[in-house]
Amino acid sequence: MVSMRAALSQRIEALQLAIGELLRTNRGPTTEQQLIQTLSSPPYALIDSAGLRSPLGLFQLHFLIFHSLYSLRRRDARILIHTLHIGYIKPSASDLDGRDLTSEDLAPTPMSQADCIEHMQATAEPLAQYYLDLDNLFTTSSGDVQALLGNFWNAFGRHVTASSSTHREVVREHRQD
């Protein structure tokens, strides 16, 4: 019988292989939602849609995807990770020294674990540290997820209210002109 951690390790390995392939073959950035859709369909079929029906199941999937992304970034520092923009950081014109972009420019650039830790500390990436710690997956309860969602919507509501107030002020100023 395979232990829960061993099964999880196999699932993470499969996700990393698939996500790595998708990042290398995509011509541009992708989103978390697009990754979920692609990984749910053949030839991957790595995600069971039944797990997407509860907030805890959705959080766990999100966590595994971002754990996989940050693990991949340990091996290639050029992977940019944001829910709305996931992909390789394209080399700048100065990086290319006037030559055309080649496949070598997009090939993974390995990072040692020590370099990765140094990079994470230097760039202060608490999200990477959070997602790379699988204990956060195991210790997050349904109540924790509900609290996270509540905090998000409260902060979002404050942002929307502030934006609406600013918008009303701009409209008033414009009408006075």
CORJO-V125860 format. One record per residue. N is the residue number from 1. PHI is phi in whole degrees, -180 to 180 (none if undefined). PSI is psi in degrees with one decimal (none if undefined). NEAR is the number of other ideal C-beta (glycine too) atoms within 12 Angstrom. Layout:
n: (N:N)
phi: (PHI:PHI)
psi: (PSI:PSI)
near: (NEAR:NEAR)
This chain:
n: (1:2:3:4:5:6:7:8:9:10:11:12:13:14:15:16:17:18:19:20:21:22:23:24:25:26:27:28:29:30:31:32:33:34:35:36:37:38:39:40:41:42:43:44:45:46:47:48:49:50:51:52:53:54:55:56:57:58:59:60:61:62:63:64:65:66:67:68:69:70:71:72:73:74:75:76:77:78:79:80:81:82:83:84:85:86:87:88:89:90:91:92:93:94:95:96:97:98:99:100:101:102:103:104:105:106:107:108:109:110:111:112:113:114:115:116:117:118:119:120:121:122:123:124:125:126:127:128:129:130:131:132:133:134:135:136:137:138:139:140:141:142:143:144:145:146:147:148:149:150:151:152:153:154:155:156:157:158:159:160:161:162:163:164:165:166:167:168:169:170:171:172:173:174:175:176:177)
phi: (none:-85:-69:-62:-67:-67:-64:-64:-60:-65:-65:-64:-61:-64:-63:-62:-62:-67:-64:-59:-64:-63:-65:-71:-93:-69:-81:-149:-70:-128:-121:-60:-61:-65:-61:-61:-62:-67:-73:-85:-109:-62:-85:-84:47:-95:-122:-90:-63:-62:-71:-89:-86:-119:-57:-66:-63:-67:-61:-63:-65:-56:-61:-64:-65:-73:-61:-63:-62:-68:-66:-63:-68:-60:-90:-147:-68:-85:-79:-95:-123:-155:-56:-102:-156:-122:171:-84:-74:-75:-64:-79:-59:-68:-67:-88:51:82:-92:-73:-66:-120:-63:-65:-67:-103:-69:-56:-111:-64:-127:-72:-61:-62:-64:-63:-63:-61:-63:-63:-68:-66:-97:48:-105:-64:-65:-61:-62:-63:-72:-78:-96:-64:-60:-64:-68:-74:-97:-84:-95:-60:-63:-63:-65:-61:-66:-60:-64:-62:-63:-60:-67:-64:-65:-63:-63:-64:-65:-64:-62:-63:-65:-65:-63:-62:-62:-63:-63:-65:-63:-60:-62:-66:-68:-73:-73)
psi: (134.5:130.2:162.9:-41.5:-38.0:-41.4:-40.9:-41.5:-41.7:-40.8:-43.0:-42.0:-43.2:-41.8:-43.5:-42.9:-46.6:-46.5:-41.9:-43.2:-44.3:-41.8:-39.1:-32.8:-19.5:140.3:-14.3:-173.6:162.7:179.4:166.8:-42.2:-42.6:-39.2:-45.7:-45.1:-45.1:-43.1:-15.0:-15.1:159.9:147.1:-1.0:-61.1:48.0:-7.2:127.7:120.6:-19.2:-31.7:-12.1:0.9:-14.8:150.8:-40.0:-42.7:-40.1:-41.8:-44.8:-40.1:-47.5:-45.6:-46.8:-38.1:-45.6:-30.7:-44.8:-43.9:-47.3:-32.3:-42.0:-38.3:-22.7:-32.6:-20.5:103.0:-9.9:1.4:122.8:130.0:115.5:146.4:-30.2:-0.2:98.8:123.1:-169.2:141.1:122.5:142.5:144.6:167.8:-37.3:-29.8:-29.5:-13.4:42.5:-4.4:164.6:152.4:133.0:169.9:-28.1:-30.0:-25.3:-0.1:146.6:142.9:105.5:148.1:135.2:161.7:-39.7:-43.3:-39.4:-45.3:-43.5:-43.3:-45.1:-41.6:-40.8:-35.6:4.4:68.0:81.4:-29.0:-42.6:-45.2:-40.2:-51.5:-25.5:-12.3:101.2:-18.0:-30.3:-31.9:-45.3:-28.1:-5.9:118.6:172.7:-39.7:-38.5:-42.3:-42.5:-40.0:-42.0:-44.3:-42.0:-43.5:-41.5:-50.2:-33.5:-46.1:-40.2:-41.8:-40.7:-39.8:-44.9:-42.6:-45.6:-42.0:-40.2:-40.7:-44.9:-42.3:-44.2:-40.2:-42.0:-42.3:-44.5:-45.8:-40.4:-39.3:-31.6:-24.1:none)
near: (5:10:9:13:14:12:13:21:19:17:29:31:20:22:35:30:21:31:40:28:21:35:36:22:16:21:13:16:22:30:22:29:20:23:37:31:19:27:34:23:16:10:13:20:15:31:31:16:17:11:23:20:12:16:23:23:21:26:28:31:33:32:35:39:41:37:35:41:39:37:30:40:38:32:26:29:26:25:37:23:37:17:19:14:22:32:31:32:21:18:20:12:12:8:17:15:11:9:12:11:18:11:12:13:20:24:16:21:23:15:22:13:14:11:18:27:17:16:25:26:14:12:16:11:22:14:22:28:21:21:30:29:20:24:14:26:29:16:14:26:16:16:14:20:25:18:17:23:20:15:14:16:14:14:14:14:14:14:14:14:14:14:14:14:14:14:14:14:14:14:13:12:11:10:9:8:7)
